[in-house]
């Protein structure tokens, strides 16, 4: 529904009447590949239900004998097509690329985190939403204006039912990882998630200690073999590790030059903590993050 793969449109001739060169670059993002394969397997599962047996004879294409994921992906690439759904949402007409002023750890004002080269002027914004339990109140109204302009909203578990995800998706596409208290939802079905863009890799988990990335999360202490775990979970090292569970914001070093960031919680902050979320900006010049206080 909301792919992460990005294509391009290029000029291929000095002739203004010549058509542009367009490459949609479908399924170039690993998250899109995983989503498509998961959807394909889910469709098979539905069609194989006993209730549908009287109406179905056999799977014609690609055939029930095809189960290898690489071959299934080849089939999807060869036969898949796109469709478009027009809808109205709350996305603003103007999307400023400047960082919002917020709070990171205990300091006021913008503060770059992770790998830095120089302060960027434009790029992709990714808002990481903190945890919410099934019994928690709905998202605070003060949160929504602060999320405007995000290109992607990432949740880090314990979102409860899907109502909160639906509210967030009115602003931007939503992806996330599953926590302890999450309803079944395709957007947050994964236990780990890796995002990539502008040469950076961002790994997302609910509980960094539970998966072996940390020996402690309050404060965050990187586990001795954390980079081996990164290779197992994310297919390689990450520049930014996003993790939740504690409902308290925090920043720590991760790996040789990266950061581990906890957005805290805008709904149920831990005792003594402020309601917060993380705004992360990713550009070719660097990754810049802010923990923003939801007043």
C-alpha positions in Angstrom: 0.0 0.0 0.0 2.8 2.4 0.9 6.1 1.2 -0.7 9.5 2.4 0.6 11.2 1.7 -2.7 12.1 4.9 -4.6 12.6 5.3 -8.4 13.6 8.2 -10.5 12.6 10.4 -13.5 15.6 11.7 -15.6 15.9 13.8 -18.6 17.4 11.7 -21.4 17.6 14.2 -24.2 18.0 17.9 -24.9 14.9 17.7 -27.0 12.0 19.1 -24.8 9.6 16.9 -26.8 11.4 13.7 -25.9 9.8 11.6 -23.2 11.7 11.3 -19.8 13.5 8.2 -18.6 11.4 6.7 -15.8 12.4 3.9 -13.5 9.9 3.1 -10.7 12.5 0.8 -9.1 9.9 -1.5 -7.6 10.9 -3.8 -4.8 14.3 -2.3 -4.4 13.8 -1.8 -0.7 14.1 -4.9 1.5 10.9 -4.0 3.5 8.9 -3.9 0.3 10.2 -7.4 -0.6 9.4 -8.8 2.8 5.9 -7.2 2.7 5.1 -8.6 -0.8 6.3 -12.1 0.1 4.3 -12.1 3.3 1.2 -10.9 1.5 1.7 -13.7 -1.2 1.9 -16.3 1.5 -1.1 -14.9 3.4 -3.2 -15.1 0.2 -2.2 -18.7 -0.3 -3.2 -19.4 3.3 -6.6 -17.9 2.8 -7.2 -19.7 -0.5 -6.3 -23.0 1.1 -8.9 -22.7 3.9 -11.4 -25.7 4.0 -14.3 -23.3 3.4 -13.0 -22.4 0.0 -12.2 -26.0 -1.1 -15.5 -26.6 -2.9 -14.8 -23.6 -5.2 -11.1 -24.2 -6.0 -9.5 -26.9 -8.0 -5.8 -26.1 -7.9 -3.4 -23.2 -7.9 -2.6 -22.4 -11.6 0.1 -19.8 -11.3 2.8 -20.0 -10.0 1.7 -23.4 -8.8 1.6 -24.8 -5.3 4.9 -26.6 -5.8 6.7 -23.2 -6.0 7.7 -22.4 -2.4 11.3 -21.1 -2.6 11.2 -17.4 -1.6 13.7 -16.4 -4.3 11.6 -18.1 -7.0 8.4 -16.6 -5.5 10.0 -13.1 -5.7 10.9 -13.7 -9.3 7.3 -14.6 -10.0 6.1 -11.4 -8.2 8.5 -9.2 -10.1 7.5 -10.8 -13.5 3.7 -10.6 -12.9 3.0 -7.8 -10.4 1.5 -4.5 -11.3 0.6 -1.3 -9.6 -2.7 0.4 -8.7 -3.5 3.8 -7.2 -6.0 4.9 -4.6 -6.8 8.6 -4.3 -7.5 9.7 -0.8 -7.6 12.8 1.4 -5.6 13.1 4.6 -4.1 15.6 7.0 -0.7 16.1 5.2 0.1 19.8 5.0 0.5 21.5 1.6 4.0 22.8 2.6 6.7 20.5 4.0 9.6 22.4 5.5 12.9 20.6 5.5 14.2 22.3 8.6 14.6 20.5 11.9 12.0 21.2 14.5 13.3 22.7 17.8 12.8 20.1 20.5 14.5 18.3 23.4 17.2 15.7 23.3 18.0 14.0 26.5 18.3 17.0 28.9 19.3 19.8 26.5 17.0 22.3 24.8 17.4 23.0 21.2 18.4 20.9 18.2 21.2 18.5 18.7 22.6 16.2 16.0 23.1 12.5 16.8 24.5 9.5 15.1 26.9 10.0 12.1 27.4 13.6 11.3 29.1 15.5 8.5 27.5 18.9 8.4 24.1 20.4 9.1 21.8 19.5 6.1 19.3 21.7 4.5 17.0 19.1 3.1 16.2 15.4 3.4 13.9 12.8 4.6 12.1 13.1 8.0 11.3 10.0 10.0 9.3 10.3 13.2 9.7 7.4 15.6 6.6 7.0 17.7 7.0 5.6 21.3 5.1 2.9 23.0 1.4 2.8 24.0 -0.4 -0.1 25.8 -3.8 -1.6 25.0 -5.3 0.1 28.0 -3.6 3.5 27.4 -5.5 6.7 26.4 -5.5 7.8 22.8 -2.7 9.8 21.2 -2.5 13.3 22.7 -3.8 16.0 20.3 -0.6 18.0 20.9 1.4 15.2 19.1 -0.2 15.6 15.7 1.0 19.1 14.8 4.5 18.0 15.7 4.4 15.1 13.3 3.3 17.1 10.3 5.9 17.0 7.5 7.2 13.5 8.4 7.8 11.2 5.4 7.5 8.0 7.5 6.3 7.3 11.1 8.0 4.3 12.8 6.4 2.8 15.9 8.5 0.8 18.3 5.9 -1.5 19.9 3.1 -1.6 22.5 0.7 0.5 20.3 -2.3 -1.4 21.5 -5.1 -1.8 18.9 -4.9 -0.4 15.4 -6.7 2.8 16.1 -3.5 4.7 16.9 -1.8 3.4 13.8 -4.8 4.6 11.7 -4.6 8.1 13.2 -0.9 8.3 12.5 -1.3 7.1 9.0 -3.5 10.1 8.2 -0.2 12.1 8.5 2.4 9.7 6.9 3.0 6.1 6.1 3.4 3.9 9.2 5.8 1.0 9.8 6.9 -0.5 13.1 7.9 -3.5 15.2 5.7 -5.6 17.5 5.9 -5.1 21.2 4.1 -7.0 24.1 0.7 -5.3 23.7 0.0 -5.0 20.0 -3.0 -6.1 18.0 -2.4 -8.0 14.8 -1.6 -5.5 12.1 0.4 -5.8 8.9 2.2 -2.5 9.6 3.7 -3.7 12.9 3.9 -7.5 12.4 7.7 -7.6 12.4 9.9 -8.2 15.5 12.7 -6.3 13.9 12.9 -3.8 11.0 15.7 -2.2 9.0 15.3 1.0 7.0 17.8 2.3 4.5 18.3 5.6 2.7 20.9 8.1 1.7 23.6 5.5 2.5 22.5 5.0 6.1 20.9 1.9 7.8 18.5 2.2 10.7 17.6 -0.9 12.8 14.4 -1.0 14.8 13.5 -3.3 17.7 11.1 -3.2 20.7 13.5 -4.5 23.4 17.2 -4.2 22.7 18.2 -6.3 25.7 15.8 -9.1 24.8 17.2 -9.6 21.4 20.8 -9.4 22.5 21.8 -6.0 21.4 22.2 -4.6 24.9 23.0 -5.9 28.4 21.0 -3.0 29.9 18.6 -0.4 28.5 18.4 1.9 31.5 21.1 3.0 30.9 21.7 1.6 27.5 24.8 -0.6 27.5 25.8 -2.3 24.2 26.2 -6.0 24.4 29.6 -7.5 23.7 28.4 -9.3 20.6 25.9 -6.7 19.5 27.4 -6.4 16.0 27.0 -10.1 15.5 23.3 -9.7 16.5 23.0 -6.8 14.0 24.2 -9.1 11.2 21.6 -11.7 12.2 18.7 -9.3 12.7 19.4 -6.6 10.1 21.7 -8.3 7.7 24.7 -6.1 8.6 25.7 -3.2 10.9 23.4 -0.2 11.4 24.2 3.5 11.8 21.2 4.1 14.1 19.5 1.7 16.5 15.9 2.7 17.4 14.6 0.8 20.5 11.6 1.3 22.8 10.0 -0.6 25.8 11.2 1.7 28.6 8.9 4.7 28.0 11.9 6.9 28.8 13.9 8.8 26.1 17.7 8.3 25.9 20.7 8.4 23.7 23.9 6.2 23.8 26.7 5.3 21.5 26.2 2.2 19.4 29.0 0.5 17.4 32.0 2.4 16.3 30.2 5.6 15.2 26.5 5.1 15.6 23.8 5.9 18.1 21.2 4.0 20.0 18.1 6.1 20.4 15.0 5.6 22.6 12.1 8.0 21.7 10.4 7.6 25.1 6.6 7.8 25.1 4.2 10.6 24.2 1.4 8.7 25.9 2.6 6.9 29.0 6.1 8.2 29.9 7.9 6.5 32.7 7.8 7.9 36.2 9.6 11.3 36.2 10.0 11.4 32.4 8.5 13.9 30.0 6.2 12.8 27.2 8.4 12.7 24.1 9.0 11.3 20.6 12.0 11.2 18.3 12.3 13.1 15.1 15.0 11.8 12.8 16.2 13.5 9.6 18.3 11.4 7.2 20.2 13.1 4.3 23.3 12.4 2.3 25.0 14.8 4.7 24.2 12.9 7.9 21.6 11.6 10.3 20.2 14.2 12.7 17.8 13.4 15.5 15.9 15.2 18.2 13.9 14.0 21.2 10.9 16.3 21.1 8.9 17.1 24.2 5.2 17.0 23.7 4.0 19.8 26.0 
